[in-house]
């Protein structure tokens, strides 16, 4: 009797997981599709002025792979680059000046904002400094891009044409991340896949939709929209600044677009699991608004959706329950099928798709670790700087 009850519980749990996957497949904005690329566009009659703002902290290892691509932008209008050296100790600023002198191209200004005051994350303080300098030039658009992002020569041209044609206040691209090491291949595509599941790209670009997100590595933003939405002042405390920026723009009535990039790549390596773990855990609990109930719900949801299908399939095979094995395998199959497009986008082999439950388990552990670090009072850490817990930061109004 007890054995039958256990098998029945496994079957019903697997059935709930399968139902969840069918809902995700059909009703979550088709998040698994990877065909949301730059929208249709045509060249404007007159190309607007653009200022590029690059916050950089200890970026000497990646700057030679990224900065020359910005300086070499083939843009018909007026454009210039502001690199904000955010307290680097590895000679980032001097290296940037040397590369500008060597490569030429767009004008480059290297500046430093000093240490951020209380209530500001370092990156946003650097962005604020760069935007302040850029506004003196009166640009129509600001391109906010990270120091590890390499752009193809026509990247800025395509971004501006898309924004002008579609009437978007923000056009953002999720840069193609590096997938060279084994751990990068296991973890990185899933990072983008989970992000799209939380923020379906099709919904972000739809007028009237409340879903808002951007990818901080590549954000083209109208300068007047930034002023209207009080960016970055309104989001000065944000650790996940790209999502906060998109929400602020949508909250001010702006139109946001986000999609996958074809010609924008991150050159930052994450060769070890430890490197990827830090990348995720530094902000995972902030994504949950530091709410214990949301943490419990996330852990339970990850377990139900990603861990139950393979567990039920294996348990059914071991216990001789065809129903548990069949339902669990069906849910696992749907999960695997939704992950294949992302693997194709990253040019990775399809045999990695059935390993998604293992990767999801790693993300579950990273999220829990993020919460543990938060309650130990360490806050979010990045580039050698630790930010205070949100409840210890004074609100400056």
C-alpha angles and dihedrals in degrees: 000000000000091000091051091050092051092050091048090051090051091050093049093046090049090048090054089050091050090050089051091052093049089052092049091048095053109019109036098082093276085280092172094066116098100198096099098111131147108320124244112292146171130202114269119239090240122025113229125229115265132194118200116212118198118183108202132182119174093338100144093119094058103028095086088058097047114026097060088057090058094046089051096055112143096220120158094209134057115292136162137177129235114194111193110204102211101204096301119183097192100068096263094151096048091046090053091053091049092051092049090052091048101042103030116193123118117020112266128206118189115199140159128222100198123231116333117251122238112292096032128099110223097243093052092046087055091047090051091053092049094047091049091056092043094052089063086067092054098229122181092217138032121205110205109195133162124244092247095056120104118200128202112238093260096045097104092044092053093046093052094044090051093049093048095045096046097038092237123164090200128029111182132175128203100230116229104255125219116270104179104118126061093250092048089054092050099043111025102063088046089054091059091040092054091045091054090047091056094041110026106208094220091058094048092059094046116101111239093024116127093210108109131175141134136190109246095212093069121021123154107196131182108242094223090050089053090055093046092049092042094238124210097004093062092055099034094128096047121121091185092050098167095060091042091052093052091048091051091050093048090045089057091051098265128147116238131195127189130176145144120288128237098179104029119081138178113229096190112119123222099183098161133052087238091062093051091043090057092047092056102033095050091072108012095099091044086058086059090051089244088284116151092204091054088048092053091046092049093050091048091046094050090049094048097044103036109020103037097063097060091036091053093045092052094041090051091052092049097044095041094244109145091186094056092044093047097046093043092048091048092054090046090050093052090048091050092048092053091052097051096079091056091050090050090051088055091044092239128145118270093234088079091067097079088053092067093103089059091050091047089054089055090052090049090055092045091053093050090047089051089056092047091053090048094054091046085064096246096120121194116330128201134159092355093307123110120204122214121251110270093246090058096053116093117235110238092195 
